[in-house]
Amino acid sequence: MSAPTVLLHAGEAAPHWQALFAARRPSWRVVTEGQRAPDQPIDYLVGSRPPAGQLARLPRLRAVFALGAGVDALLAREDLPPSLPVVRLLDAGMADQMVEYALFGVLLWQRRLLDYALQQGRREWRQQPPRLRAEVRVGVLGLGAIGAAVAIALARLGYRVSGWSRSARHLPGIRCVDGIAALDPLLADSDVLINLLPSTPQTRGLLDRARLARLPRGALLVNAARGDQLDAEALCALLDDGVLGGALLDVFATEPLPADSPLWSHSRVVVTPHVAALTLPGPAVEQIVANIERDRSGQPMLGVVDRARAY
């Protein structure tokens, strides 16, 4: 069997990715769009944002590998053939980063860091009552590979963790609930809500004003999933009214976040530029190489997206 040809879309980082592929499988041809010969057959495509129409122009293409856990942008493409497998990364170094980010959000609430930041601006020296880990109720939305890692890590640290998912899950030390009827009770029992859900037709707009208002008074929201799941205007209103205590936001409906967004300057919002869990090239290449070899040997690939579920 001849070596496969892989078309890589990784922007300015493409040379680094190519070096990683070459170190693992030197016989493979891994080319960028600029290096590709005219009409060169492509077996696999790696990248989340290939040019419009390209997928339909690659008849030999066997699979598309997304450079991240999210695949909503790929699934929405008009040029995506209905039978072409879309493969997402399973962790690939992202889970540890997300655990750190989620813990930062929990500490913002537990240690009252937003309150202290406001006090600093007023030059006010005032100690707030402490909160113990065992008293902090954390709700995690989404219990896939990354969500489960976050929930388990926080539970091991002594936090009271509950998790919500579309279908039933069982995780050690976690109170797991599932189905839409179980969502509102979990919200009402979450001092810190961490959203790690995939973007699907069922989750878009999920965190609207009504659901956000079901959180306990003064609760904090961490959104590291997708911006289209959150009503940002409603969030700001609830923060202004004192219903919610703060938000740590990494994803937005429009990215980069527009300069005129009120989120930038809100005193109870921490904004980060979609960095909660970045793809690590080394682990990602290892996973992609293993999956390509599985496909070429007739074995099922891991992480193939279920189009009906959109993840």
Order of alpha helices (4+ residues) and beta strands (2+ residues): beta-alpha-beta-beta-beta-alpha-beta-alpha-alpha-beta-alpha-beta-beta-alpha-beta-alpha-beta-alpha-beta-beta-alpha
